[in-house]
Amino acid sequence: MKKLFIVRHAKSSWKYDNIKDQDRPLKKRGINDAYLMANALLKKHSKPDVFISSSAIRALHTGIIFCNTFNFPLANLKINKSLYSFSDGYLIKTVKALDDSYDSVIIFSHDHGISTFVNKYGNQKINHVPTCGIIGLELDIKHWKNLTKGKTILVDAPKNYKLKSV
């Protein structure tokens, strides 16, 4: 049995002109949401065996916040340039290439690839994964290369923890 958590990067800033998309930083709200969601996940699940992030600054910063919250060594955070993609193809390749010694994995990436992936491999329809949203899948496999449809065990987002104004 394997567990896979996929986190969409937290809210990023569009205020900087003349920077590449992959260099966009997190907004203050994004930083706060990343801490909020990292702490929420920590209360529900044990520390994943490996943390893997897209090379985009916003995904990487989100991953660093989760690593710090889970007390996971930053030196062990894996950066995967191919996750800077908005299709599920690279996400599928990344998961299928995981070392089988990892039973629990967390990946920080981008939508639309995330939504497509979790609808293909989870059993719950998800229309849109919001920024800093987390989807957890439980997969009845021994080898990551045998990725197949599993069970959606977590659908969470920052809005679930914020007070609604009246």
N, C-alpha and C positions, 0 to 999 in steps of 0.2 A: 504494500500500500504506500503510495506517494502522495504528498500534499504540495500544491503549487499555489502560491499567493502572487497575484499580479496587481501592481499598484500603478495607477496612472499618475504621472508627475503632478505635483501641486501647482496651484495657480501661478502663472508666469506673467512677467511684465512686458508690455508692448511699448513702453514709453521711450525706449532708446532707439534713436535713428541710426541707420548705417551699421547695424550689427547683424551678423548672420543669424538665421533662425535658431540654429543649434547653440548659439551663445546667449540666448535670452535667459535672464536670471529670474528667480522667484520674486514675486511681490511679497510684501510683509504678510498679507493674508495667506499666501501660499506657505510661507515659513510656519506661521501659526497653525495652519491646517495640517501640515506634515507632522508637527509635534503632537497635535491632537490625535491624529489617526495612528501614529506609531504607538502612542500610549494605549489607545483603544485596542489595537491588535495584540500588544504585549499582555494585556489583561485576559485575552481570550485564548491565545495560542502560545506555545513555547517557541523559543528562538529557532528560526530556520537554520539549516545547516550551511546555506550559502546565500549571499546577497549579490545580485547581478543587476547592473544598471546600463541603460543606454548612455552613450557618451555625451548626449546633450546636457548642457549645464543644468537646466531645470530638473531633469530626471536624476542626474547625479547628485544635486543638492538635496533632493527629496530622499534619495538613498542614503546619503550621509546622515541625515537627521534620524532615519530609521535605525541605522547602524549604531549611532550614539545612544539612542533610546534602548536598544536591545543589548547594549554593551558588547557589540560585535566589533572586532578590530578593523579599523578602516583600511589597514594594509591588506586585508583579505577581501575587500569589496572588489568584485570583478567588474570590469568595464568592457562592454561589448558594443563596438561601433555599429554592428549590423542591426542592433535594436533601435537605432535611430531611423525608423521606417514607420510608415503609417499603414502598413499592410500586415496581415497575420503571418505571412510566409516566413519572415525572419524570426518571428516569435516561435513558430512551430519548429524551425531548424534549431534554434537555441535550446528549446526544451528537449528535443529528441537527442541532442548531443550532450546532455548533462551526464555527469559521472553518476553511475548507479549507487555509489556510496552515499549520495545525498538522498535522504528520505523526505526532506522538507526544503523548499526553495522559495525565495521571494525575488521577483523581477520588477524593475522599475522601467516603465516604457511609456508609449504614447497611444492615444486613440487615433484612429479607427481600428487599428490592428488589434487592440485589446478587446473591444466589443465583438469583433468578428471571431476572435479566438475563443472567448469564453462562451459564446453562443454555439460554437462548433463542438467544444469539449466539455461543457457543463450541461446540466439538465434543467436549468432555469433560464427563461428568456430574459435578456437584459437589453433594453433599448439603447442605453447610453451610459457609459462609465464617466462620471463627473471627475473634475480635477481632484486628485488625491483620493479617489475612490479605490476601494480594495475589493477584489474578487478572489475568493478562495475555492479551490477545486480539490476534491479527493479522488485520486485515480487508482483503480484496482489493477496496478501493474507492478512488476518487479524491476523492469528495465525501462528507462525513459524513452528509449528508441521505439518502444511499443505503445507510444502515446495513443490513447483511445478515449472515447467519451466517458466521463466520470460524473461525479455528483458535485453540485454547487453547494458548498458548505458555509460560504460567507459572501454577503453582498453588503458593503458598508460604505458610508460616505460622510464627509464632515457635517452635512446638514442634519444628520441623525443626532448630533451632540450639541447643536446650537439652539439657544432659546429663541422661540418664535415671538416676534413682537405682535402685540394685539392692536 
